[in-house]
Amino acid sequence: MFRKINRRTLIQGTGAAAVGAALVKPSSVFGAPAVIQGDITLEVWGGVPAENGPQEVCDAFTAATGIKVNYTRYVNDDTGNTQLDTALQGGTPIDAFFTYSVPRLGQRIGAGATLDLTSYVEADADVKAWVDNTSGIFKYEDKVYSLPTTIEPAFVYINKNMLDAAGVAVPEAGWTVDDFVALAEQLTTDTTFGMYETPDTAAQKLGPDRNYKEGATESNFDDPAFAESLELHKAQIDAGTAFPWSDVLAQNLRAYAQTPFLTEQDALWINSSYSLRFIGDKEQYPHDFVTTFAPQPVPAGVESPYNTGGINNWLLGKSDTANPDAVWQFIKFFLTEGAVPMLRAGKIPAYPGTDSAVIVEGILGPDREELYDVAAYESAVIQPEAKLITDTITKGAAEITQIIQGLTDRYLIGEIDIDEWVTEAKTQSDAAIAAAGE
């Protein structure tokens, strides 16, 4: 399943109920949330720092409804997700929470930790039209337990000063992975790696649910696309053009890799808009270069490749919340009124209705002309269509994620060869799928 993102879908959605002309505030679609009587406080957990938008959304929700919200931030890495899972299982008061990957989404829903939102969606014509007409909204056994708040296409962050010094123009749509590698080689110096990592060409070629063969009874890691993608990455590490994976592990950069880019240790970095908040934080990440942007490069010869981004930042209610109606009001509010405050966290709204000019201004911030190549961002992120990936199969997915992460780490630092990676990835993942089906 995928969703195409372009200027029109940001304003109108993907064929959802007529939204009409572009709206500065998408909340105009719903109107103000109904006031729920009583002294209610919601406990909400999320991965974005409160000061980057969530606190403003929570405060606005309280002002609109009288419902108080306490926001708790957890870091969206392995440690932070373990903290959240422990809290969900251990009786910590939580009413709503965010999840940032489909495997964890399926695991938490399957464990019974989440509130069934289907009846609320069915009762709200606007939300139902959006859910029904937006490909990639995750359902579990045909029920809605979560709604995405963000669209996150992947694109390339580029140190423009380094690009200019090399006399190279900003790459445009249609450039290939081979072009990306060649540019990285050109930008590599004694102090700078040309790239952080190579594109995930297996994801670009195979798209959603690529980890499974048809029927989801066995894994798909013997497909040559996986080995080809990994071999490309390791070749660039060995050549000295990609950031060493041993340093990635030592510095815990898998989830957040902004530091090498902002300290000019690498010149090209494939990521999504949520990392813009780090570039805009000049106090923590002082730097004197302009960041420009290019569309994600595509594998040569692949017709209609996928973008490795997706819809994300799934908002869920906890199954045992004492205030399910209030949780639903908060979810609606976050989708609508919450869209603009969350722009400064680099969150492109998933729900339609926010004008693209408002998105660019809000995401890039007041210092955008100083920090960014604004036109390049609009061209790379807002303008082009991108087939975004959202997986729908979750059988053993959380376990498979850990298996592949561990094996990939070992391969990229030279502990195992590609044949062992393929064999172990296939064998261990097949076992995880079988165990999930028992």
ZIKAFEN-V904979 format. One line per field, one symbol per residue. phi: phi as a letter, one per 40 degrees, with the letter a starting at -180 (. if undefined). Layout:
phi=???
This chain:
phi=.abcbadccccbgbgcddcgcdbcbccdccgccccbchcbbcbbbaccddcchdccccccccccbgccbbbbcbccbdccccdcccccccgccbbaabbbacdcdccccccgcbcccdcccccbdcccccccbbchccbbfgbcbabcbabbccabcbccccccccgbcccbdhcbccccccccccccbcbbccacacccccccccgcfccbcdgfcacbcccdcccccccccccccccgcbcccccdcccfcdcbbccdccbgcabbacabccccccccccccbcabbccbabcccbccgccfcccccacafcbbcccbdcbccccccccdcccbccccdccccgbccccchcccccccccccgccccccbcccccdccbccccacccbcbcbcgccccdcccccccdcccbgcbccccdccccccccdcccccccc
